[in-house]
Amino acid sequence: MDITVKEQLLAWAEEDYRKFSAALIPNINNVLGVRLPHLRKLAKTIAKGDWQHYLEHAESEYFEEIMLQGMVIGYIQADIGKVLPYIADFVPKMDNWSVCDSFCIGLKITKTNKDTMWDFLQPYLVSDKEYEIRFGVVMLLDYYIEEGYIHRVLRLLDETDRSSYYVKMAVAWAISICYVKLPEITQAYLESSSLDDFTYNKALQKIIESYRVDPETKNRIRGMKRKR
């Protein structure tokens, strides 16, 4: 008899790795301890087969089961119109930064469907749910920090509801990437933004930590920090 997905994940689970992973994601308690290369390999296999049946019947008891579903969606070879409903069904399952960020970086279909995905993301950026907003923000930083979108991206980051921690951190991260890629435009934005002090200062910190920013610029950025 064929082994089920859950049985395979349980067979791969490692207690030491479970403790390590759980410590990085403090707000969940359903980690098995399966290493990501195992999940990616399984996801690729599922995506080459009857992925629709899998996604429509997949269980979400464990962190790795949810992570796997996100990876499968990322590996699907299909028209964007066929994939978007599965993305929409998956987003509400995200309850931690790890699944969110992994899911976003896996959605490579965005690269060849920029305008369609841009429109799809807009409702998430004005959501009142922490991980729906983070999903939208991380998608922006992964795929839209370029000249054709930068002004719209910065405006959305400025307007996003930043009342929750993981959204603030994502916005700060996104702004730091904007600065690294398009420093002059982002510098002008920082001088007139309506960012809260925490997000603003965290963005500066991330810019300073970047190895792609020169020492002289880092010193200038340090001088921009807001005093609390």
Secondary structure, DSSP 8 states (H G I E B T S, - for coil): ----HHHHHHHH--HHHHHHHHHHSTT--------HHHHHHHHHHHHHS-HHHHHHH---SSHHHHHHHHHHHHH--S-HHHHHHHHHHHGGG--SHHHHHHHHHH-GGGGG-HHHHHHHHHHHHT-SSHHHHHHHHHHHHHH--STTTHHHHHHHHHHS---SHHHHHHHHHHHHHHHHHSHHHHHHHHTT----HHHHHHHHHHHHH-TTS-HHHHHHHHTT----
